[in-house]
């Protein structure tokens, strides 16, 4: 198989929510690709040559183009063609705000909730990080999902794919606690 027709190579890590969203988009778009699962403590030289920052996901296209951000990979996979509107429905201001909130404040609180031992003593306690995560993203998601089944409306969109791995990760920290929260629409969405 020539390099011009070879499927793209996706460097990934199975537990990384950014890599998960990239894989979900590639699969949803039915884009063939080769996945290379890395070991975070032993990053391959080929990955570091493509992306010196050394994070995943990284997608190398057949023409040599390198995409280093999960949302860029999602765009490449879903945007053209987009017969089912997965990409186009994700472009509303509301969906862009949700993505920004997820990748910003929510991810920061999620990390401090899931891995409190990694952060300095001056960080808020784990329970505060959990409460902040709920207030920042999960409560607004609940409100939105009470009005519509998915973030894309009656059918899912790229924003659903993008947020799912992070909300799933949050829910898995304390599954019984999460299940007891007044978030029925979010729990059904998840």
Residue pairs with C-beta under 8 A, 6 or more apart in sequence:
3 62
4 62
4 63
5 62
6 34
6 62
7 31
7 32
7 33
7 34
7 62
8 31
8 33
8 34
8 59
8 60
8 61
8 62
9 33
9 34
9 36
9 59
9 60
10 19
10 22
10 23
10 26
10 33
10 34
10 35
10 36
10 57
10 58
10 59
10 73
11 36
11 38
11 44
11 47
11 50
11 51
11 56
11 57
11 58
11 59
11 60
12 19
12 22
12 23
12 35
12 36
12 37
12 38
12 56
12 57
13 19
13 37
13 38
13 40
13 56
14 20
14 37
16 56
16 57
17 165
17 166
17 168
17 169
18 55
18 56
18 57
18 70
18 165
19 56
19 57
19 70
20 164
20 165
21 70
21 71
21 74
21 161
21 162
21 164
21 165
22 57
22 59
22 70
22 73
22 74
22 77
23 35
23 57
24 161
24 164
24 165
25 73
25 74
25 77
25 78
25 86
25 158
25 161
26 33
26 73
26 77
28 77
28 78
28 86
28 161
29 77
29 78
29 86
31 77
33 59
36 44
36 47
38 44
38 47
38 56
43 54
47 54
47 56
47 58
48 54
50 58
50 60
50 66
50 68
51 58
51 66
51 68
53 68
55 68
57 68
57 70
57 73
58 66
58 67
58 68
59 66
59 67
59 73
59 76
60 66
61 67
61 76
67 73
67 76
70 162
71 99
71 162
74 87
74 158
74 161
74 162
75 87
78 86
78 87
78 158
79 87
82 88
84 155
85 152
85 155
85 157
86 152
86 156
86 157
86 158
86 161
87 157
87 158
88 157
89 95
89 152
89 153
89 155
89 157
89 158
89 159
90 96
90 99
90 151
90 152
90 157
90 158
90 159
90 162
94 144
95 151
95 152
95 157
95 159
98 137
98 140
98 141
98 144
98 151
98 159
98 163
99 159
99 162
99 163
101 136
101 137
101 140
102 137
102 162
102 163
102 166
105 132
105 136
105 137
106 133
106 136
106 137
106 166
107 166
109 129
109 130
109 132
109 133
109 136
110 129
110 133
110 166
110 169
110 170
111 118
111 119
112 119
112 123
112 124
112 126
112 129
113 126
113 129
113 130
113 133
113 170
113 173
114 169
114 170
114 173
116 123
116 125
116 126
116 129
123 129
124 132
130 173
133 170
134 181
137 163
137 167
138 167
138 170
138 181
138 183
138 186
139 183
141 151
141 163
141 167
141 186
141 189
142 182
142 183
142 184
142 185
142 186
144 151
145 151
145 185
145 186
145 188
145 189
146 185
148 154
149 155
149 189
150 156
150 157
150 160
150 189
151 157
151 159
151 160
151 163
152 158
152 159
152 160
160 189
164 190
167 186
167 190
168 190
170 178
171 178
171 187
171 190
178 187
179 187
181 187
